[in-house]
Amino acid sequence: MARQFGVSLRKVQYWNARAAHQRLDGVDFSNQTPGRAANRTPEQIEDLILELRQQLKQHSALGEHGAAALRRALEEHPIPCRPSVRTIARILERRGALDGRRRRRVSPPPAGWYLPTVASGQAELDSFDLIEDLRIEHGPRLDVLTGISLRGALAQAWPVPAQATAQWVMDQLLEHWKSLGLPTYAQFDNDTRFQGAHQYRDVISRVMRLCLSLGITPVFAPPRESGFQASIEAFNGRWQRAVWTRFHHDSLAALSERSALYIAAHRLRHAPRIDAAPSRLPFPINWQLDLHAVPAGHVIYLRRTTEHGHVSLLGQAFALDPFQQNRLVRCEVDLQHHSIRCFALHRRHPNEQPLLAEIPHRLLQRKRFQ
């Protein structure tokens, strides 16, 4: 029969033993639960352990009812072979008698989850950051402006032989977008070179005006919050390991050359991802930047509310809801309709972003951009 059905002789013997000389219509061939292991603690002792645990939990003067306390309590009972502390712990876990619960692992939200069009793959977001106070041996201190796209991993790095200024940052962004196209969003941290002075109200910086003039929505990450700048921070670490600390640089030109080689290799490696990313918009023809024009469009601030339900942006605090305390929110400043719309954000429920408040707000009209 084993040869006829193409199975091992051991399998035929196993099922023959299962039949136990019964008629075929009377044999239960369904899968059976495995038998109890020979070295497993007897069920009576397990029941005794659970009973002792309940007694210690309710009446023990010390209040201890863990595995070690149960092992000490078992010494008062005439048991021929007392289980060890580790075995008692496994019994408690197997019988579901542990007070603690294992941490529930929650899947992370998709990249760019706080912007619905980016999370769904319909729009691209470029993140920018500054690596500050690097020092070439016997040379000047320098800053490095870095950038990477969220969906396509399209990266760039610009060393500057001094402290980077807002004008220099704007010039690099302009050349970058001219050569590669425009994203839908550009994300920055709250550095004054990106966001402008913090001590004044309703500041729209030159970098923000550049983005708005090109139809790009600037996004500002929340202060002291991890995760929102994760892609650019990770790229900063890779660039420093592969370029800055790996080689000795005699001059800024040598550093720039080595950085260019790394950026070219990085783009080659991520070519399939770059091709699969959302398409970038073409740079407008005959475009000119007017820093003194009235800004139009949207500016997004990612913020966390205070214990009183206030949110700080544009150099002032706005009241949302006293019951929305320490809540992560996305504030969209509509410069044309003079309003601020605030949406609730939650990492565990990234698709639920209800509108919390809509606040009328008109920017201060200054005579001239400074």
KEVEX-386871 format. One line per 5 residues: number of its first residue (from 1); their letters; for each residue x, y, z of N, C-alpha, C. Coordinates in steps of 0.1 Angstrom, whole numbers, plus 2048, in hexadecimal, padded with zeros to 3 digits. Layout:
BEGIN
NUM) A) X:Y:Z:X:Y:Z:X:Y:Z | ...
end
This chain:
BEGIN
1) MARQF) 808:7F4:800:800:800:800:809:80D:800 | 814:80C:807:81D:817:807:822:81A:7F9 | 826:810:7F1:82A:812:7E4:81F:816:7DB | 813:811:7DD:808:815:7D5:804:824:7D6 | 805:829:7E2:801:837:7E4:80D:841:7E5
6) GVSLR) 819:83B:7E4:824:844:7E3:828:84B:7F1 | 825:843:7FC:829:849:809:832:83F:810 | 837:844:81B:841:83B:822:83A:830:82A | 841:826:82D:83B:81B:834:838:81F:842 | 83F:828:848:83C:82D:856:82F:834:856
11) KVQYW) 82B:83B:84B:81F:842:84B:813:838:84B | 815:82E:843:80A:823:842:808:81D:850 | 813:81A:856:813:814:863:80C:81D:86E | 80F:82A:86C:809:834:875:7FA:834:874 | 7F5:835:868:7E6:835:866:7DF:828:869
16) NARAA) 7E7:81D:867:7E1:810:86A:7DF:80F:879 | 7E9:815:881:7E8:815:88F:7DC:81E:894 | 7DA:829:88C:7CF:832:890:7C2:82B:88E | 7C1:822:884:7B4:81B:881:7B1:811:88D | 7BC:80B:892:7BA:802:89E:7B0:7F7:89B
21) HQRLD) 7B1:7F1:88F:7A9:7E5:88B:79A:7E8:88B | 797:7F5:889:789:7F9:888:784:7F9:879 | 777:7F9:877:772:7FB:86A:775:809:865 | 777:80A:858:77B:817:853:771:822:855 | 764:81F:855:75A:829:858:759:82D:866
26) GVDFS) 760:826:86F:760:829:87D:76D:82F:882 | 776:832:879:783:837:87D:783:847:87C | 787:84E:886:788:85C:885:796:860:880 | 796:864:873:7A3:867:86D:7A6:876:86E | 79E:87E:875:7A1:88C:876:7AD:88F:87E
31) NQTPG) 7B4:89A:87C:7C0:89E:884:7BD:89E:893 | 7C6:898:89A:7C4:898:8A9:7CE:8A1:8AF | 7CB:8A6:8BB:7D4:8AE:8C2:7E0:8A6:8C7 | 7EC:8AB:8C6:7F8:8A3:8CB:7F6:89F:8D9 | 7FC:894:8DC:7FB:88F:8EA:804:898:8F3
36) RAANR) 801:896:900:809:89E:90A:817:899:90B | 820:8A3:90B:82E:89F:90C:832:897:918 | 83B:88E:917:83E:885:923:844:88D:92E | 84C:898:92B:852:89F:936:84A:8AC:93A | 83E:8AC:936:836:8B8:93A:831:8B7:948
41) TPEQI) 830:8C2:94F:82B:8C2:95D:81D:8BC:95E | 81A:8B3:967:80D:8AE:968:802:8B9:96A | 7F6:8B6:965:7EC:8C0:965:7E8:8C4:973 | 7E9:8BA:97C:7E5:8BC:98A:7EE:8C7:991 | 7FB:8C6:98D:805:8CF:993:803:8DD:98D
46) EDLIL) 7FF:8DE:980:7FC:8EB:97A:7F0:8F1:980 | 7E6:8E9:983:7DA:8EF:98A:7DE:8F4:998 | 7E7:8EC:99E:7EB:8F0:9AC:7F3:8FE:9AB | 7FB:8FF:9A1:802:90C:99F:7F9:918:99D | 7EF:916:995:7E5:920:993:7DD:924:9A0
51) ELRQQ) 7DA:919:9A7:7D3:91B:9B4:7DB:923:9BE | 7E8:91F:9BF:7F1:926:9C8:7F3:934:9C3 | 7F4:937:9B7:7F6:944:9B2:7EA:94D:9B6 | 7DE:948:9B5:7D2:950:9B9:7D2:952:9C8 | 7D7:948:9D0:7D7:94A:9DE:7E2:955:9E2
56) LKQHS) 7EE:954:9DC:7F8:95E:9DF:7F4:96C:9DB | 7ED:96D:9CF:7E9:97A:9CA:7DF:980:9D4 | 7D7:979:9DB:7CC:97E:9E3:7D1:980:9F2 | 7D9:976:9F7:7DB:975:A05:7EA:977:A09 | 7F3:977:9FF:801:978:A03:805:986:A09
61) ALGEH) 80C:985:A14:810:992:A1A:819:99A:A11 | 822:993:A0A:82B:99B:A01:824:99F:9F4 | 819:998:9F0:813:99B:9E4:81A:995:9D8 | 823:98C:9DA:82B:986:9CF:824:979:9CB | 821:978:9BE:81B:96C:9B8:821:968:9AB
66) GAAAL) 82E:96B:9A9:834:968:99D:83A:959:99D | 842:956:993:847:948:992:850:945:99E | 859:94E:9A2:862:94C:9AE:85A:94A:9BB | 850:952:9BD:847:950:9C9:840:943:9C9 | 83B:93F:9BD:834:932:9BC:83E:926:9BF
71) RRALE) 84A:928:9BA:854:91D:9BC:856:91B:9CB | 857:926:9D3:858:925:9E1:84C:91F:9E8 | 840:923:9E3:834:91E:9E9:832:90F:9E6 | 837:90A:9DB:836:8FC:9D8:83E:8F3:9E2 | 848:8F9:9E8:850:8F1:9F2:848:8EC:9FE
76) EHPIP) 83D:8F2:A00:835:8EE:A0B:82B:8E3:A08 | 82B:8DF:9FB:822:8D4:9F6:82A:8C8:9F3 | 825:8BC:9F6:82C:8B0:9F4:82C:8AC:9E5 | 834:8B2:9DD:834:8AF:9CF:842:8A8:9CC | 841:89D:9C5:84E:896:9C3:858:89D:9BB
81) CRPSV) 854:8A4:9B1:85D:8AB:9A8:858:8B9:9A6 | 85D:8C3:9AD:858:8D0:9AC:85E:8D7:99F | 855:8DE:997:85A:8E5:98B:863:8F1:98F | 86C:8F4:986:875:8FF:988:86E:90C:986 | 875:917:989:86F:925:987:86B:927:979
86) RTIAR) 875:923:970:872:926:961:866:91D:95D | 865:911:961:85A:908:95D:84D:90E:963 | 84D:913:96F:841:91A:974:83D:926:96C | 847:92E:967:844:939:95F:83D:935:952 | 842:92A:94C:83C:925:93F:82E:920:942
91) ILERR) 82C:91A:94D:81E:915:950:815:921:951 | 819:92B:958:810:937:95A:80E:93D:94C | 818:93E:943:816:944:936:80C:93B:92E | 80E:92E:92F:806:925:927:7F8:925:92B | 7F5:926:938:7E8:926:93D:7E1:934:93E
96) GALDG) 7E9:93E:938:7E3:94C:938:7E1:952:945 | 7EA:950:94E:7E9:955:95C:7F3:960:95F | 7F8:967:955:801:972:957:7FA:97F:957 | 7FE:988:961:7F7:995:961:7FB:99E:956 | 808:99D:952:80D:9A6:947:808:9A1:93A
101) RRRRR) 808:9A9:930:805:9A6:922:810:9AA:919 | 813:9A2:910:81D:9A5:906:81A:9B1:8FE | 824:9B9:8FB:822:9C5:8F3:81D:9C2:8E5 | 812:9C9:8E1:80C:9C7:8D4:814:9CF:8CA | 81A:9C8:8C0:821:9CF:8B6:817:9D4:8AB
106) VSPPP) 818:9E1:8A9:810:9E8:89F:818:9EB:893 | 813:9E9:887:81A:9EB:87B:81C:9FB:879 | 827:9FF:875:829:A0D:873:821:A13:868 | 81D:A20:869:815:A26:85E:81D:A27:851 | 817:A29:846:81E:A2A:839:826:A37:839
111) AGWYL) 830:A37:830:839:A43:82F:830:A4F:82B | 833:A5A:832:82B:A66:82F:81D:A65:832 | 81A:A5D:83D:80C:A5B:841:804:A67:845 | 80B:A72:849:804:A7E:84D:800:A87:842 | 804:A83:835:7FF:A8A:829:7F8:A7F:821
116) PTVAS) 7EB:A7F:820:7E4:A74:819:7E8:A71:80B | 7EB:A7C:803:7EF:A79:7F5:7FD:A73:7F4 | 806:A76:7FE:813:A70:7FE:812:A62:802 | 80A:A5F:80D:809:A51:812:803:A48:807 | 7FA:A4D:7FF:7F4:A45:7F4:7FC:A44:7E8
121) GQAEL) 808:A4A:7E7:811:A49:7DC:80D:A53:7D0 | 805:A5D:7D3:800:A66:7C8:809:A72:7C7 | 811:A75:7D1:819:A81:7D2:826:A7E:7D8 | 830:A86:7D4:83E:A85:7D9:841:A90:7E3 | 84A:A8C:7ED:84E:A95:7F7:85D:A95:7F8
126) DSFDL) 863:AA1:7F7:872:AA3:7F9:875:AA8:807 | 87D:AA1:80E:881:AA5:81B:88F:AAB:81B | 892:AB6:822:89F:ABD:822:8A3:ABF:831 | 8B0:ABF:832:8B6:AC1:840:8C4:AC6:83E | 8CA:ACB:849:8D7:AD0:84A:8E0:AC8:853
131) IEDLR) 8EB:AC4:84E:8F6:ABE:857:8FF:ACA:85A | 901:ACD:867:908:ADA:86A:915:AD7:871 | 91E:AE1:870:92A:AE2:877:934:AD6:875 | 935:AD2:868:940:AC9:864:94D:AD1:862 | 958:ACA:864:965:AD2:864:96F:ACA:85C
136) IEHGP) 973:AD0:851:97E:ACA:849:98C:ACD:850 | 994:AC3:851:9A1:AC5:858:9A9:AD0:852 | 9AD:AD9:85B:9B4:AE5:856:9AC:AED:84C | 99F:AEC:84D:997:AF3:843:98B:AF9:84A | 981:AFE:842:976:B05:848:96B:AFC:84D
141) RLDVL) 963:B01:856:957:AFA:85A:94D:AFA:84E | 944:AF1:84E:93A:AF1:843:92D:AEA:847 | 923:AED:840:916:AE7:841:913:ADF:835 | 90A:AD6:836:906:ACE:82A:8F7:ACE:82A | 8F1:AD2:81F:8E2:AD1:81D:8E0:AC4:816
146) TGISL) 8D7:ABC:81C:8D3:AAF:816:8C5:AAE:813 | 8C1:AA6:809:8B3:AA4:805:8B1:A97:800 | 8A5:A91:802:8A1:A84:7FD:892:A84:7FB | 88E:A7E:7F0:87F:A7C:7EE:87A:A70:7F5 | 86E:A71:7FB:869:A67:803:865:A5A:7FB
151) RGALA) 85F:A5C:7F0:85A:A50:7E8:865:A4A:7DF | 86D:A53:7D9:877:A4F:7CF:885:A4E:7D4 | 888:A53:7E0:896:A53:7E6:89F:A5A:7DD | 89B:A65:7D6:8A3:A6D:7CE:8AB:A77:7D7 | 8B8:A75:7D8:8C0:A7C:7E2:8C9:A86:7DC
156) QAWPV) 8CE:A8F:7E5:8D7:A9A:7E1:8DE:A9F:7ED | 8EA:AA4:7EC:8F1:AAA:7F7:8FA:AB6:7F2 | 8FA:AC1:7F9:901:ACD:7F5:90A:AD2:800 | 917:AD0:800:91F:AD6:80A:921:AE5:807 | 922:AED:812:925:AFC:811:930:AFF:81A
161) PAQAT) 93A:B07:816:945:B0A:81E:943:B15:829 | 938:B15:82F:934:B1F:83A:927:B1A:83F | 922:B23:848:914:B20:84D:90A:B23:842 | 902:B19:840:8F8:B1A:835:8EE:B26:839 | 8EB:B2E:82F:8E1:B38:830:8D4:B35:829
166) AQWVM) 8C9:B3C:82C:8BC:B39:826:8BD:B3B:817 | 8C5:B46:813:8C6:B49:804:8CD:B3D:7FD | 8D8:B38:804:8DF:B2D:7FE:8D7:B21:7FD | 8CF:B1E:807:8C6:B12:807:8BC:B14:7FC | 8B7:B1F:7FA:8AD:B22:7F0:8B3:B20:7E2
171) DQLLE) 8BF:B24:7E0:8C6:B22:7D3:8C8:B14:7D0 | 8CC:B0B:7DA:8CE:AFD:7D7:8C1:AF6:7D4 | 8B6:AFA:7DB:8A9:AF4:7D9:8A5:AF7:7CB | 8A7:B03:7C7:8A3:B08:7B9:8AA:B00:7AE | 8B7:AFE:7B0:8BE:AF6:7A6:8BA:AE7:7A6
176) HWKSL) 8B8:AE2:7B2:8B4:AD4:7B3:8A6:AD2:7AC | 89D:ADA:7AE:890:AD8:7A8:890:ADB:799 | 898:AE4:795:89A:AE7:787:89E:ADA:77F | 8A7:AD3:785:8AD:AC7:77E:8A5:ABB:77F | 89D:ABA:78A:896:AAD:78D:887:AAE:78C
181) GLPTY) 882:ABA:78D:873:ABC:78D:86E:ABF:79B | 862:AC3:79C:85C:AC7:7A9:854:ABD:7B0 | 856:ABB:7BD:84D:AB3:7C5:840:ABA:7C8 | 837:AB2:7CF:82B:AB9:7D4:82D:ABF:7E1 | 836:AB9:7E9:839:ABE:7F7:848:ABF:7F9
186) AQFDN) 84C:AC9:801:85A:ACA:805:85A:ACB:814 | 861:AC2:81B:860:AC1:82A:86D:AC6:830 | 86C:ACE:83B:878:AD3:842:876:AD2:851 | 881:AD3:858:87F:AD5:866:87D:AE4:869 | 87E:AE7:876:87A:AF5:87A:886:AFE:87B
191) DTRFQ) 891:AFB:874:89C:B04:873:898:B12:86D | 89E:B1D:873:89A:B2A:86E:89D:B2C:860 | 8A7:B25:85A:8AB:B26:84C:8A0:B21:843 | 898:B18:848:88C:B12:841:87F:B1A:844 | 87D:B1C:851:870:B21:855:870:B30:858
196) GAHQY) 87C:B36:859:87C:B44:85C:87D:B46:86B | 87E:B53:86F:87F:B57:87D:873:B52:885 | 876:B4D:891:86B:B48:89A:865:B53:8A3 | 86C:B5E:8A5:868:B68:8AE:85D:B71:8A9 | 85A:B70:89C:850:B79:896:844:B71:892
201) RDVIS) 839:B78:890:82D:B72:88C:82C:B71:87D | 825:B67:878:821:B65:86A:82D:B67:861 | 838:B60:864:844:B61:85B:843:B57:850 | 844:B5B:844:845:B52:838:853:B54:832 | 85C:B4B:835:86A:B4C:831:86C:B4C:822
206) RVMRL) 878:B4F:81E:87C:B4F:810:87B:B40:80A | 87F:B36:812:87E:B29:80D:86F:B25:80C | 867:B29:815:858:B26:813:852:B2E:807 | 857:B3A:805:852:B41:7FA:856:B3B:7EC | 862:B35:7EC:867:B2E:7E0:85E:B22:7DE
211) CLSLG) 85B:B1A:7E8:852:B0F:7E6:844:B13:7E2 | 83F:B1D:7E8:831:B21:7E5:831:B27:7D6 | 83B:B2E:7D2:83B:B33:7C5:83C:B28:7BA | 842:B1D:7BD:843:B12:7B4:837:B08:7B5 | 82E:B0B:7BE:822:B02:7C0:825:AF6:7C9
216) ITPVF) 830:AF7:7D1:834:AEC:7DA:82F:AF0:7E8 | 829:AE6:7EF:824:AE9:7FD:82F:AE6:807 | 834:AF0:80E:83E:AEE:818:838:AE7:825 | 83F:ADD:82A:83A:AD6:836:845:AD7:840 | 841:ADA:84D:84B:ADB:858:848:AD0:862
221) APPRE) 852:AC8:865:851:ABD:86E:84F:AC3:87D | 849:ABB:885:847:AC0:893:854:AC0:89B | 856:AC9:8A3:862:ACA:8AB:863:ABE:8B5 | 86F:AB8:8B6:872:AAE:8C0:868:AA2:8BE | 865:A9F:8B2:85D:A93:8AF:865:A8A:8A5
226) SGFQA) 866:A7D:8A9:86E:A74:8A0:864:A6E:896 | 86B:A6A:88B:863:A63:880:860:A6B:874 | 85D:A78:875:859:A80:86A:865:A83:861 | 871:A85:867:87D:A87:85F:886:A7B:85E | 880:A6F:860:888:A63:860:88F:A60:853
231) SIEAF) 889:A63:848:890:A60:83B:89C:A69:839 | 89B:A76:83C:8A6:A7F:839:8B1:A7D:844 | 8AD:A7A:851:8B7:A77:85B:8BE:A6A:858 | 8B7:A60:853:8BE:A54:84F:8C8:A56:844 | 8C4:A5F:83A:8CD:A62:82F:8D9:A6A:834
236) NGRWQ) 8D7:A73:83D:8E2:A7A:843:8EC:A71:849 | 8E8:A67:851:8F1:A5D:856:8F9:A55:84C | 8F2:A51:841:8F9:A4A:837:903:A52:830 | 8FF:A5F:82D:908:A68:826:915:A6A:82E | 913:A6C:83B:91F:A6F:844:928:A62:845
241) RAVWT) 922:A56:845:92A:A4A:846:931:A47:839 | 92A:A4A:82E:930:A46:821:939:A51:81B | 937:A5D:81F:93F:A68:819:948:A6F:823 | 942:A74:82E:949:A7D:837:953:A75:840 | 94F:A6B:847:958:A64:850:960:A59:849
246) RFHHD) 95D:A56:83D:964:A4B:836:971:A4F:82F | 971:A5C:82B:97D:A61:823:982:A6D:82A | 98F:A70:827:995:A7D:82B:994:A87:820 | 98E:A93:823:98C:A9D:819:995:AA9:81C | 99D:AAC:811:9A6:AB7:812:9A0:AC5:810
251) SLAAL) 994:AC5:809:98E:AD1:806:97F:ACF:803 | 978:ADA:802:96A:AD9:7FF:968:AD3:7F1 | 970:AD6:7E8:96F:AD0:7DA:970:AC1:7DB | 979:ABC:7E3:97B:AAE:7E4:96E:AA7:7EA | 969:AAE:7F4:95D:AA9:7FB:951:AA9:7F1
256) SERSA) 950:AB4:7EA:945:AB5:7E0:946:AAA:7D6 | 952:AA8:7D1:954:A9D:7C7:950:A8F:7CC | 955:A8C:7D9:951:A80:7DF:942:A7E:7E1 | 93C:A89:7E5:92E:A89:7E8:926:A87:7DB | 92B:A8D:7D0:924:A8B:7C3:925:A7D:7BE
261) LYIAA) 930:A76:7C1:931:A68:7BD:927:A5F:7C5 | 926:A63:7D2:91D:A5B:7DB:90E:A5D:7D6 | 90B:A6A:7D3:8FD:A6D:7CF:8FA:A65:7C1 | 904:A65:7B8:901:A5E:7AB:8FF:A4F:7AE | 908:A49:7B7:906:A3B:7BA:8F9:A38:7C1
266) HRLRH) 8F5:A41:7CA:8E8:A40:7D1:8DD:A40:7C8 | 8DD:A49:7BE:8D2:A4A:7B4:8D2:A3D:7AB | 8DD:A38:7A8:8DE:A2C:79F:8D8:A20:7A7 | 8DC:A1F:7B4:8D6:A14:7BB:8C7:A14:7BD | 8C2:A21:7BF:8B4:A22:7C1:8AC:A26:7B4
271) APRID) 8B2:A23:7A8:8AC:A26:79C:89E:A20:79A | 89B:A13:79D:88D:A0E:79C:884:A16:7A5 | 888:A19:7B1:87F:A20:7BA:87C:A2E:7B5 | 886:A35:7AF:885:A42:7AA:87B:A42:79E | 87C:A37:796:873:A36:78A:865:A34:78F
276) AAPSR) 863:A2C:79A:855:A29:79E:84F:A34:7A7 | 856:A3E:7AA:851:A49:7B3:847:A51:7AB | 83F:A59:7B2:835:A62:7AB:83D:A6C:7A3 | 837:A6F:797:83D:A78:78E:83F:A86:794 | 84A:A8C:791:84D:A9A:795:848:AA4:78B
281) LPFPI) 843:AAF:78F:83E:AB9:786:849:AC1:77F | 848:AC4:772:852:ACC:76C:854:ADA:771 | 860:ADF:771:863:AEC:776:85C:AF6:76C | 855:B00:771:84E:B0A:769:857:B12:760 | 853:B14:754:85B:B1C:74A:859:B2B:74D
286) NWQLD) 864:B33:74C:863:B41:74E:85F:B45:75C | 862:B3D:765:85F:B3F:773:869:B49:77A | 864:B52:782:86C:B5B:789:867:B5C:797 | 870:B5D:7A1:86C:B5E:7AF:86B:B6C:7B3 | 860:B6F:7B9:85D:B7D:7BF:85B:B7B:7CE
291) LHAVP) 865:B7E:7D5:864:B7C:7E4:85A:B86:7EA | 857:B91:7E3:84E:B9B:7E9:83F:B98:7E6 | 83D:B8E:7DD:82F:B8B:7DA:827:B85:7E6 | 81A:B87:7E6:812:B82:7F1:812:B73:7EF | 816:B6B:7F9:817:B5D:7F8:809:B56:7F7
296) AGHVI) 808:B4C:7EF:7FB:B45:7EC:7FE:B36:7ED | 7F4:B2E:7F1:7F6:B20:7F2:7F4:B1B:800 | 7FA:B10:803:7F9:B0A:810:806:B07:817 | 807:B09:824:812:B05:82C:80D:AFC:837 | 814:AF1:838:810:AE6:842:81A:AE6:84E
301) YLRRT) 814:AE6:85A:81C:AE5:866:817:AD8:86D | 820:ACF:870:81D:AC4:878:821:AC8:887 | 818:AC7:88F:81A:ACC:89D:813:AC2:8A7 | 816:AC4:8B4:810:ABD:8BF:80A:AC7:8C8 | 7FD:AC5:8CC:7F6:ACF:8D4:7FC:ACF:8E2
306) TEHGH) 7FA:AD9:8EA:7FE:ADA:8F7:7F4:AD4:901 | 7F7:AD4:90E:7EE:ACF:918:7E1:AD7:919 | 7E1:AE3:913:7D5:AEB:913:7CE:AEB:906 | 7D2:AE2:8FC:7CC:AE1:8EF:7CF:AEC:8E6 | 7DB:AF3:8E7:7E0:AFD:8DE:7EA:AF7:8D5
311) VSLLG) 7EB:AFD:8C9:7F5:AF9:8BF:7FD:B06:8BB | 80A:B05:8BA:813:B10:8B7:818:B0F:8A9 | 816:B1A:8A1:81B:B1B:894:81A:B2A:890 | 822:B2E:886:822:B3B:881:825:B45:88C | 82D:B41:896:831:B4A:8A1:827:B4D:8AB
316) QAFAL) 81C:B45:8AC:811:B48:8B5:80A:B3B:8B8 | 802:B3B:8C3:7FB:B2F:8C7:7EC:B31:8C4 | 7E6:B26:8BF:7D8:B25:8BB:7D1:B1B:8C4 | 7C5:B1E:8C9:7BD:B15:8D1:7B5:B0C:8C8 | 7B7:AFF:8CA:7AF:AF5:8C3:7A4:AF0:8CB
321) DPFQQ) 7A7:AE7:8D5:79D:AE1:8DD:7A3:ADD:8EA | 79E:AE1:8F5:7A4:ADE:902:7A5:ACF:905 | 79C:AC7:8FE:79D:AB8:8FF:7A6:AB2:8F6 | 7AC:AB9:8EC:7B6:AB4:8E3:7C4:AB7:8E9 | 7C8:AB0:8F3:7D5:AB3:8FA:7E0:AA9:8F5
326) NRLVR) 7EC:AAF:8F3:7F7:AA8:8EE:7F4:A9F:8E2 | 7ED:AA5:8D9:7E8:A9E:8CD:7F0:AA2:8C1 | 7F4:A99:8B8:7FB:A9C:8AC:7F1:AA1:8A2 | 7F4:AAC:89B:7EB:AB2:892:7F2:AB7:886 | 7EB:AB8:87B:7F0:ABE:86E:7E8:ACB:86C
331) CEVDL) 7F0:AD6:86C:7E9:AE3:86A:7EC:AE8:85C | 7E2:AEA:854:7E4:AEF:847:7E0:AFE:846 | 7EA:B06:843:7E7:B14:842:7E3:B18:834 | 7D7:B1C:832:7D2:B20:825:7D4:B2F:823 | 7DE:B33:81B:7E2:B41:81A:7D8:B48:811
336) QHHSI) 7D1:B42:809:7C7:B49:800:7BA:B4B:807 | 7B5:B41:80F:7A8:B42:815:7AA:B46:824 | 7B6:B49:828:7B9:B4F:836:7B3:B46:841 | 7B7:B39:841:7B2:B30:84B:7BD:B26:84E | 7BB:B20:85A:7C4:B15:85E:7BB:B09:862
341) RCFAL) 7BD:AFE:85B:7B5:AF2:85E:7BE:AE8:865 | 7B9:AE3:870:7C1:ADA:878:7BB:ACC:878 | 7C3:AC2:875:7BE:AB4:874:7C5:AAB:87E | 7BE:AA2:884:7C4:A99:88E:7CC:A8E:887 | 7D7:A8B:88D:7DF:A80:887:7E2:A75:892
346) HRRHP) 7E2:A69:88E:7E5:A5E:897:7EC:A53:88F | 7F8:A4F:894:800:A46:88D:7FA:A38:88C | 7F2:A34:896:7EC:A27:895:7E0:A26:88C | 7DA:A32:889:7CF:A33:880:7D2:A3E:876 | 7DB:A3B:86D:7E0:A46:864:7D5:A4B:85A
351) NEQPL) 7CB:A43:857:7C1:A47:84E:7B6:A50:854 | 7B6:A50:861:7AC:A59:868:7B2:A66:86C | 7AF:A70:864:7B4:A7E:867:7A8:A88:867 | 7A0:A88:871:794:A90:872:799:A9F:874 | 790:AA8:86F:792:AB6:870:78E:ABA:87F
356) LAEIP) 798:AC0:886:796:AC4:894:790:AD3:894 | 796:ADB:88C:792:AE9:88D:796:AF1:880 | 78F:AFB:87D:792:B04:872:793:B12:878 | 79F:B18:878:7A1:B25:87F:7A3:B30:874 | 79B:B3A:874:79E:B46:86B:7AB:B4D:86F
361) HRLLQ) 7B3:B4F:865:7C0:B56:868:7C5:B5D:85B | 7C8:B69:85D:7CE:B71:852:7DC:B75:855 | 7E5:B73:84C:7F3:B77:84F:7F4:B86:850 | 7FE:B8A:859:801:B98:85A:806:B9D:84C | 801:BA9:848:805:BAE:83B:811:BB7:83E
366) RKRFQ) 81D:BB3:83A:829:BBB:83C:82B:BC3:82F | 832:BCE:830:834:BD6:824:83D:BD0:81A | 847:BC9:81F:851:BC4:816:858:BB7:81D | 85B:BAD:815:861:BA1:81A:870:BA5:81E | 874:BA1:82A:881:BA4:82F:88A:B97:82D
end
